[in-house]
Amino acid sequence: MGRQQPRPTGPAPLPAVQRLVVRYAKRGRMRFASSRDIARAVERAVRRAGLPVAQSAGFSPHPKISYSGGAPTGAASEAEFLEISLTAAADPGLVRDRLDAALPDGIDVIEVADLAAVPAPRLEASDWQVVLPGVAPEDAARAAEVFLAAAHAEVDRLTSNGVRRLDTRAGVVSLAVDRRATTDGQPECAILRMVVRHMTPAVRPEDILVAFRHMSALEPASPPVVTRLAQGPLGTEDAAAAEASVPGSGHPAYVPAAPGLVAPAGLTGAVTPQARPAAEAPRPDRRDAAQGQVMATCLEAGTASTASTAPDSAYEQLPRGAERPGEVACAREPDGRDRPNARDRARQQRIS
C-alpha cells in the first residue's frame, strides 16, 4: 500500500468574506522593480497595515493576493491591478489609506473597490505612452505609418527556451504621435501613444520599438521611458477601428485619435489620464509621476552633448551582473530570464 501523506495540523484558515480590487501606480525608480519584488512589497505592506488578509490552506500558507496584467520590468504604470481577500469586511476607503501609507515610495494606491458591488475589471488592452529622447516627432510619425501599413511586423524575443518570433503588428490597435513634446518646446523628444491588445504571447512596447528599428532605422538617443496610462476592456471606438483594416492585412488601420479604452465599472480612473480622480494627483511626499518622467527625459535629451548608442530597452539600466546576450536584434524577457542557468548549460553540453 502507498504511504499515507501527512496532513497539516492546527486550525483551518478563516474563510474569505470580502474581495477587494486595488488599482495602484508604479512610478519613479519603482518601475525597475520586478513583479516578484512588487508582490513582496505588497505582502509586507498588508501585514504592516494590519489588514485581515485570508490565508491559503496547506503546510505553507500564503496570503490570498492575486495580480493581473503586471507591467514589465523597466516600465512605469498608472493602472496596475491586484485582488485581495479579507476574512473580515472592511471599508474600501480605509483599506486604501492604510495600504497606501504602508507601501514604499513609488507604489501608490489610487483606489479600492469591493468586488461584491462592482464587477471585476476586464483587462483586454493597455494604453501605453512611450517617450523617445532624441527623436523628432516627424521621424516618429513616419515610422508609425510604415509600421501600421505593414501586414506583419515580426521580431525575435530571446527567452529561457530560446529565440521566439512574434508578430507585433497583430497586437497594436492604435498608434499615434503625441504632439505635446513639440508644444512644450522639446522638438527632439517624440512621444508615442499606443493601444496594445493583450494576447499570447504578449506584445510589449519594447517589441514594437524593435520593429521600428528594423523597419525604419528609428532609434532613440537614450533608453525610452515607457508608462502604462490605462488598461481595461476595448471600447466601441477601437472595435470600429479594427474593422477599418488595411486591405489584405487583417490588422487595424492608422488611428490618430486618442485610444478608446472604457472604464471598468466602479473604477473610474482606469480609462485615460484626462479622467483621473483627485486621489491620483501627486502628493507632496510622492514624486516621479508620468508627466514628470516625460519632461525630465526630454530635458536630458535636449541638453546632451553627444548622442550615445541606445540599448535595446530600458531594462539595460538594471544591474544584471551578466554579459549582454549575443542576439542584439532580439527583444529581451524581463527579470533576467534570458540568462541560462547551470541546468541549461549542462543540457547544451550534452546536446553538443
Backbone hydrogen bonds in HBPLUS format (Angstrom, degrees):
<---DONOR---> <-ACCEPTOR-->    atom                        ^
c    i                          cat <-CA-CA->   ^        H-A-AA   ^      H-
h    n   atom  resd res      DA  || num        DHA   H-A  angle D-A-AA Bond
n    s   type  num  typ     dist DA aas  dist angle  dist       angle   num
A0017-VAL N   A0086-LEU O   2.86 MM  69  6.13 153.7  1.93 155.1 161.4     1
A0018-GLN N   A0086-LEU O   3.30 MM  68  5.23 146.9  2.42 147.7 146.2     2
A0086-LEU N   A0018-GLN O   2.80 MM  68  5.23 165.2  1.82 157.0 161.7     3
A0115-LEU N   A0019-ARG O   2.95 MM  96  5.69 169.8  1.96 156.4 159.1     4
A0020-LEU N   A0084-ILE O   2.90 MM  64  5.35 169.5  1.91 159.1 161.6     5
A0084-ILE N   A0020-LEU O   2.92 MM  64  5.35 157.3  1.97 151.2 158.7     6
A0021-VAL N   A0113-ALA O   2.88 MM  92  5.42 163.6  1.91 159.6 164.7     7
A0113-ALA N   A0021-VAL O   2.99 MM  92  5.42 159.7  2.04 152.8 159.5     8
A0022-VAL N   A0082-LEU O   2.77 MM  60  5.28 170.1  1.78 164.3 167.5     9
A0082-LEU N   A0022-VAL O   3.00 MM  60  5.28 144.2  2.13 143.8 153.5    10
A0023-ARG N   A0111-GLU O   2.93 MM  88  5.46 175.2  1.93 167.2 168.2    11
A0110-ILE N   A0023-ARG O   2.82 MM  87  5.65 156.0  1.87 146.3 154.2    12
A0111-GLU N   A0023-ARG O   3.30 MM  88  5.46 159.3  2.35 140.7 145.6    13
A0024-TYR N   A0080-GLU O   2.87 MM  56  5.20 155.1  1.93 139.6 148.0    14
A0080-GLU N   A0024-TYR O   2.91 MM  56  5.20 159.2  1.95 162.2 165.8    15
A0025-ALA N   A0108-ASP O   2.74 MM  83  5.13 155.6  1.80 145.3 153.3    16
A0108-ASP N   A0025-ALA O   3.10 MM  83  5.13 146.2  2.22 132.3 141.6    17
A0026-LYS N   A0077-SER O   2.73 MM  51  5.00 157.9  1.78 141.8 149.6    18
A0077-SER N   A0026-LYS O   2.92 MM  51  5.00 160.1  1.96 139.8 144.3    19
A0027-ARG N   A0106-GLY O   2.77 MM  79  4.72 170.7  1.77 147.7 151.0    20
A0030-MET N   A0027-ARG O   3.10 MM   3  5.61 136.1  2.31 143.2 139.0    21
A0031-ARG N   A0028-GLY O   3.21 MM   3  6.04 168.4  2.22 119.0 122.0    22
A0032-PHE N   A0029-ARG O   3.14 MM   3  5.95 167.2  2.16 120.8 124.4    23
A0033-ALA N   A0030-MET O   3.07 MM   3  5.18 164.0  2.10 106.9 111.3    24
A0074-GLY N   A0031-ARG O   2.69 MM  43  5.05 152.6  1.76 153.1 148.6    25
A0038-ILE N   A0034-SER O   2.98 MM   4  6.31 156.7  2.04 151.0 157.7    26
A0039-ALA N   A0035-SER O   2.99 MM   4  6.19 156.7  2.05 142.5 148.5    27
A0040-ARG N   A0036-ARG O   3.04 MM   4  6.31 158.0  2.09 147.4 152.7    28
A0041-ALA N   A0037-ASP O   2.98 MM   4  6.22 158.4  2.02 148.2 154.2    29
A0042-VAL N   A0038-ILE O   2.91 MM   4  6.17 154.6  1.98 151.9 158.8    30
A0043-GLU N   A0039-ALA O   3.00 MM   4  6.22 162.4  2.03 151.0 155.2    31
A0044-ARG N   A0040-ARG O   3.03 MM   4  6.26 161.7  2.07 150.0 154.7    32
A0045-ALA N   A0041-ALA O   2.97 MM   4  6.13 154.2  2.04 142.4 150.1    33
A0046-VAL N   A0042-VAL O   2.86 MM   4  6.11 151.7  1.94 151.1 158.6    34
A0047-ARG N   A0043-GLU O   3.17 MM   4  6.45 159.2  2.21 146.9 151.3    35
A0048-ARG N   A0044-ARG O   2.89 MM   4  6.11 159.3  1.93 148.7 155.4    36
A0049-ALA N   A0045-ALA O   2.80 MM   4  5.91 147.6  1.90 146.1 154.4    37
A0051-LEU N   A0046-VAL O   3.29 MM   5  5.72 162.8  2.32 161.3 162.2    38
A0050-GLY N   A0047-ARG O   3.16 MM   3  5.17 149.1  2.26  98.9 108.2    39
A0053-VAL N   A0051-LEU O   2.84 MM   2  5.60 132.8  2.07 110.0  95.3    40
A0087-THR N   A0052-PRO O   2.75 MM  35  5.61 159.5  1.79 162.0 169.3    41
A0054-ALA N   A0085-SER O   2.83 MM  31  5.54 167.3  1.85 136.0 137.5    42
A0064-LYS N   A0054-ALA O   2.91 MM  10  5.67 158.0  1.96 153.9 153.4    43
A0056-SER N   A0062-HIS O   2.98 MM   6  5.51 152.8  2.06 142.3 150.0    44
A0065-ILE N   A0063-PRO O   2.98 MM   2  5.75 121.4  2.33 110.4  94.0    45
A0085-SER N   A0064-LYS O   3.18 MM  21  5.76 154.4  2.25 164.2 170.0    46
A0066-SER N   A0083-GLU O   2.92 MM  17  5.22 157.1  1.97 147.1 154.6    47
A0083-GLU N   A0066-SER O   2.79 MM  17  5.22 158.4  1.83 150.4 157.5    48
A0068-SER N   A0081-PHE O   3.25 MM  13  5.70 169.5  2.27 143.4 142.4    49
A0075-ALA N   A0072-PRO O   3.17 MM   3  5.81 157.6  2.23 140.7 141.1    50
A0076-ALA N   A0226-VAL O   2.85 MM 150  6.16 151.7  1.93 166.4 158.2    51
A0228-ARG N   A0076-ALA O   2.92 MM 152  6.27 154.9  1.98 129.2 134.1    52
A0078-GLU N   A0228-ARG O   2.68 MM 150  5.90 155.5  1.73 166.5 171.7    53
A0094-LEU N   A0091-ASP O   3.08 MM   3  5.30 118.1  2.49 103.7 118.3    54
A0095-VAL N   A0091-ASP O   2.99 MM   4  6.30 159.6  2.03 157.6 164.1    55
A0096-ARG N   A0092-PRO O   2.93 MM   4  6.13 155.1  1.99 145.9 152.6    56
A0097-ASP N   A0093-GLY O   3.12 MM   4  6.39 162.2  2.16 148.3 151.5    57
A0098-ARG N   A0094-LEU O   3.01 MM   4  6.19 171.9  2.01 156.6 158.7    58
A0099-LEU N   A0095-VAL O   2.89 MM   4  5.84 162.7  1.92 149.6 155.2    59
A0100-ASP N   A0096-ARG O   2.91 MM   4  5.88 159.0  1.96 146.6 153.1    60
A0101-ALA N   A0097-ASP O   3.08 MM   4  6.18 153.8  2.15 143.0 149.5    61
A0102-ALA N   A0098-ARG O   3.24 MM   4  6.36 136.3  2.44 136.0 146.4    62
A0102-ALA N   A0099-LEU O   3.21 MM   3  5.17 130.6  2.47  94.0 106.8    63
A0103-LEU N   A0099-LEU O   3.15 MM   4  6.29 129.4  2.42 144.5 156.2    64
A0107-ILE N   A0104-PRO O   3.21 MM   3  5.99 162.8  2.24 140.6 142.5    65
A0117-ALA N   A0114-ASP O   3.03 MM   3  5.55 152.2  2.11 112.5 120.3    66
A0118-VAL N   A0114-ASP O   3.11 MM   4  6.37 146.2  2.23 148.2 158.5    67
A0124-GLU N   A0232-GLY O   2.96 MM 108  5.54 150.4  2.05 103.1 111.9    68
A0198-HIS N   A0124-GLU O   2.87 MM  74  5.38 177.8  1.87 138.5 137.8    69
A0125-ALA N   A0232-GLY O   3.01 MM 107  5.75 141.7  2.16 151.3 162.1    70
A0232-GLY N   A0125-ALA O   3.04 MM 107  5.75 152.8  2.12 155.8 164.4    71
A0126-SER N   A0196-VAL O   2.95 MM  70  5.43 156.9  2.00 145.3 151.4    72
A0196-VAL N   A0126-SER O   2.92 MM  70  5.43 154.6  1.98 156.0 160.5    73
A0127-ASP N   A0230-ALA O   2.76 MM 103  5.12 169.4  1.77 148.2 150.4    74
A0229-LEU N   A0127-ASP O   2.78 MM 102  5.55 149.8  1.86 159.7 169.9    75
A0128-TRP N   A0194-MET O   2.73 MM  66  5.24 170.5  1.74 168.7 167.7    76
A0194-MET N   A0128-TRP O   3.03 MM  66  5.24 161.2  2.07 143.0 148.4    77
A0129-GLN N   A0227-THR O   2.75 MM  98  5.17 156.3  1.81 156.5 164.7    78
A0227-THR N   A0129-GLN O   2.87 MM  98  5.17 159.1  1.91 156.0 162.0    79
A0130-VAL N   A0192-LEU O   2.90 MM  62  4.99 161.2  1.93 142.5 148.4    80
A0192-LEU N   A0130-VAL O   2.78 MM  62  4.99 169.1  1.79 151.4 152.7    81
A0131-VAL N   A0225-VAL O   2.94 MM  94  5.10 166.6  1.96 143.5 147.4    82
A0225-VAL N   A0131-VAL O   3.20 MM  94  5.10 149.4  2.29 133.0 141.3    83
A0132-LEU N   A0190-ALA O   2.75 MM  58  5.14 176.9  1.75 165.0 165.3    84
A0190-ALA N   A0132-LEU O   3.23 MM  58  5.14 137.4  2.42 148.6 139.0    85
A0221-ALA N   A0133-PRO O   2.80 MM  88  5.65 158.2  1.84 143.5 147.5    86
A0134-GLY N   A0188-GLU O   2.86 MM  54  4.96 128.1  2.13 164.1 155.5    87
A0190-ALA N   A0135-VAL O   3.00 MM  55  5.53 111.1  2.49 139.2 156.1    88
A0139-ASP N   A0136-ALA O   3.07 MM   3  5.34 118.9  2.46 104.8 118.9    89
A0140-ALA N   A0136-ALA O   3.08 MM   4  6.42 159.1  2.12 155.4 161.8    90
A0141-ALA N   A0137-PRO O   2.87 MM   4  6.05 152.0  1.95 146.1 153.7    91
A0142-ARG N   A0138-GLU O   3.02 MM   4  6.29 157.1  2.08 147.5 152.8    92
A0143-ALA N   A0139-ASP O   3.01 MM   4  6.24 158.5  2.05 146.8 152.8    93
A0144-ALA N   A0140-ALA O   2.91 MM   4  6.12 151.0  2.00 144.9 153.0    94
A0145-GLU N   A0141-ALA O   3.00 MM   4  6.25 153.1  2.07 146.3 153.1    95
A0146-VAL N   A0142-ARG O   3.02 MM   4  6.29 158.7  2.07 149.3 154.7    96
A0147-PHE N   A0143-ALA O   2.97 MM   4  6.14 157.6  2.02 145.3 151.7    97
A0148-LEU N   A0144-ALA O   2.91 MM   4  6.08 165.9  1.94 151.6 155.0    98
A0149-ALA N   A0145-GLU O   2.97 MM   4  5.98 141.0  2.12 141.5 151.3    99
A0150-ALA N   A0147-PHE O   3.28 MM   3  5.47 149.5  2.38 101.4 110.0   100
A0168-THR N   A0153-ALA O   2.92 MM  15  5.49 149.6  2.01 146.8 142.4   101
A0155-VAL N   A0166-LEU O   3.02 MM  11  5.78 155.6  2.08 160.7 165.5   102
A0166-LEU N   A0155-VAL O   3.05 MM  11  5.78 158.6  2.09 161.7 168.4   103
A0331-ALA N   A0156-ASP O   2.68 MM 175  6.16 151.6  1.76 148.8 154.4   104
A0157-ARG N   A0164-ARG O   2.69 MM   7  5.16 169.5  1.71 154.2 157.8   105
A0164-ARG N   A0157-ARG O   2.78 MM   7  5.16 167.4  1.80 150.9 154.9   106
A0158-LEU N   A0331-ALA O   2.77 MM 173  6.03 168.5  1.79 158.6 154.8   107
A0159-THR N   A0162-GLY O   2.91 MM   3  5.17 163.1  1.94 136.7 140.8   108
A0162-GLY N   A0159-THR O   3.17 MM   3  5.17 161.1  2.21 109.4 109.9   109
A0171-GLY N   A0168-THR O   3.21 MM   3  5.63 147.6  2.32 108.1 116.5   110
A0197-ARG N   A0171-GLY O   2.63 MM  26  4.99 161.7  1.67 161.8 160.4   111
A0173-VAL N   A0195-VAL O   2.78 MM  22  5.38 165.7  1.80 160.5 164.2   112
A0195-VAL N   A0174-SER O   2.96 MM  21  5.20 157.6  2.02 136.7 142.1   113
A0176-ALA N   A0193-ARG O   2.93 MM  17  5.38 151.3  2.02 154.3 163.0   114
A0193-ARG N   A0176-ALA O   2.86 MM  17  5.38 168.5  1.88 157.8 159.4   115
A0178-ASP N   A0191-ILE O   2.66 MM  13  5.21 160.4  1.70 156.2 161.7   116
A0183-THR N   A0179-ARG O   3.28 MM   4  6.59 164.2  2.31 152.8 156.9   117
A0184-ASP N   A0180-ARG O   2.91 MM   4  5.99 139.8  2.08 146.6 156.6   118
A0186-GLN N   A0181-ALA O   2.95 MM   5  5.28 151.6  2.03 171.6 168.4   119
A0185-GLY N   A0182-THR O   3.22 MM   3  5.46 161.2  2.26 110.0 112.4   120
A0207-ASP N   A0204-ARG O   2.96 MM   3  5.32 125.4  2.26 107.3 120.6   121
A0208-ILE N   A0204-ARG O   3.30 MM   4  6.77 150.5  2.39 148.0 156.2   122
A0209-LEU N   A0205-PRO O   3.00 MM   4  6.33 152.1  2.08 151.1 158.5   123
A0210-VAL N   A0206-GLU O   3.03 MM   4  6.33 147.4  2.14 144.2 153.0   124
A0211-ALA N   A0207-ASP O   3.06 MM   4  6.40 151.3  2.15 143.2 150.6   125
A0212-PHE N   A0208-ILE O   2.94 MM   4  6.28 147.4  2.04 142.4 151.8   126
A0213-ARG N   A0209-LEU O   2.99 MM   4  6.28 153.3  2.06 145.1 151.3   127
A0214-HIS N   A0210-VAL O   3.05 MM   4  6.37 151.9  2.13 146.3 153.7   128
A0215-MET N   A0211-ALA O   2.92 MM   4  6.03 160.1  1.96 152.8 158.0   129
A0216-SER N   A0212-PHE O   2.79 MM   4  5.51 160.5  1.83 149.0 154.2   130
A0217-ALA N   A0213-ARG O   3.07 MM   4  4.25 132.6  2.31 111.2 116.0   131
A0262-VAL N   A0233-PRO O   3.29 MM  29  6.01 160.3  2.33 159.0 164.3   132
A0235-GLY N   A0260-GLY O   2.94 MM  25  5.15 123.0  2.27 130.3 146.6   133
A0239-ALA N   A0235-GLY O   3.23 MM   4  6.54 151.5  2.32 142.2 150.5   134
A0240-ALA N   A0236-THR O   2.98 MM   4  6.21 154.3  2.04 147.4 153.2   135
A0241-ALA N   A0237-GLU O   3.02 MM   4  6.27 148.1  2.12 139.7 148.9   136
A0242-ALA N   A0238-ASP O   2.91 MM   4  6.12 147.3  2.01 144.8 153.1   137
A0243-GLU N   A0239-ALA O   3.28 MM   4  6.58 139.3  2.46 137.8 147.1   138
A0244-ALA N   A0240-ALA O   3.33 MM   4  6.68 143.1  2.48 140.3 149.1   139
A0244-ALA N   A0241-ALA O   3.18 MM   3  5.18 125.3  2.49  94.8 108.3   140
A0253-ALA N   A0244-ALA O   3.16 MM   9  5.91 127.1  2.45 129.1 134.2   141
A0246-VAL N   A0251-HIS O   3.11 MM   5  6.14 140.4  2.27 156.9 168.5   142
A0249-SER N   A0246-VAL O   3.01 MM   3  5.45 167.2  2.03 134.1 137.2   143
A0267-LEU N   A0264-PRO O   3.01 MM   3  5.51 164.2  2.04 135.7 138.3   144
A0270-ALA N   A0267-LEU O   3.37 MM   3  5.96 165.3  2.40 120.3 120.8   145
A0275-ALA N   A0272-THR O   3.08 MM   3  5.56 153.5  2.15 113.8 121.2   146
A0280-GLU N   A0277-PRO O   3.11 MM   3  5.69 159.0  2.15 113.3 119.5   147
A0281-ALA N   A0278-ALA O   3.14 MM   3  5.50 164.0  2.16 112.9 117.9   148
A0286-ARG N   A0283-ARG O   3.00 MM   3  5.17 164.2  2.02 113.1 117.9   149
A0293-GLN N   A0289-ALA O   3.10 MM   4  6.42 151.6  2.19 153.2 161.3   150
A0294-VAL N   A0290-ALA O   3.09 MM   4  6.42 151.9  2.18 148.6 156.1   151
A0295-MET N   A0291-GLN O   3.12 MM   4  6.40 167.6  2.13 157.5 157.8   152
A0296-ALA N   A0292-GLY O   3.02 MM   4  6.09 163.9  2.05 147.4 152.4   153
A0297-THR N   A0293-GLN O   3.05 MM   4  6.07 160.7  2.09 144.7 150.0   154
A0298-CYS N   A0294-VAL O   3.02 MM   4  6.23 157.3  2.08 149.5 155.9   155
A0299-LEU N   A0295-MET O   2.94 MM   4  6.13 159.4  1.98 151.2 156.4   156
A0300-GLU N   A0296-ALA O   3.04 MM   4  6.22 158.3  2.09 147.3 153.0   157
A0301-ALA N   A0297-THR O   3.04 MM   4  6.23 152.5  2.12 144.2 151.6   158
A0302-GLY N   A0298-CYS O   2.97 MM   4  6.20 146.7  2.08 144.7 153.7   159
A0303-THR N   A0299-LEU O   3.10 MM   4  6.26 143.3  2.24 147.7 155.6   160
A0316-GLU N   A0313-SER O   3.30 MM   3  6.00 168.8  2.31 114.8 118.0   161
A0317-GLN N   A0314-ALA O   3.15 MM   3  5.87 167.1  2.16 119.3 122.8   162
A0318-LEU N   A0315-TYR O   3.13 MM   3  5.66 162.7  2.16 115.1 120.3   163
A0328-VAL N   A0326-GLY O   2.93 MM   2  5.68 125.1  2.24 111.7  95.5   164
A0330-CYS N   A0327-GLU O   3.19 MM   3  5.62 166.8  2.21 114.4 117.8   165
A0339-ARG N   A0336-GLY O   3.30 MM   3  5.91 169.1  2.31 117.5 119.6   166
A0345-ARG N   A0341-ASN O   3.05 MM   4  6.38 158.7  2.10 153.3 159.4   167
A0346-ALA N   A0342-ALA O   2.97 MM   4  6.19 156.5  2.03 147.9 154.1   168
A0347-ARG N   A0343-ARG O   2.99 MM   4  6.21 153.5  2.06 144.1 151.3   169
A0348-GLN N   A0344-ASP O   2.95 MM   4  6.20 155.3  2.01 148.7 155.2   170
A0349-GLN N   A0345-ARG O   3.04 MM   4  6.30 150.6  2.13 144.5 152.0   171
A0350-ARG N   A0346-ALA O   3.03 MM   4  6.34 152.5  2.11 147.1 154.0   172
A0351-ILE N   A0347-ARG O   3.01 MM   4  6.26 156.6  2.07 148.8 155.1   173
A0352-SER N   A0348-GLN O   3.00 MM   4  6.18 159.8  2.04 146.8 152.2   174
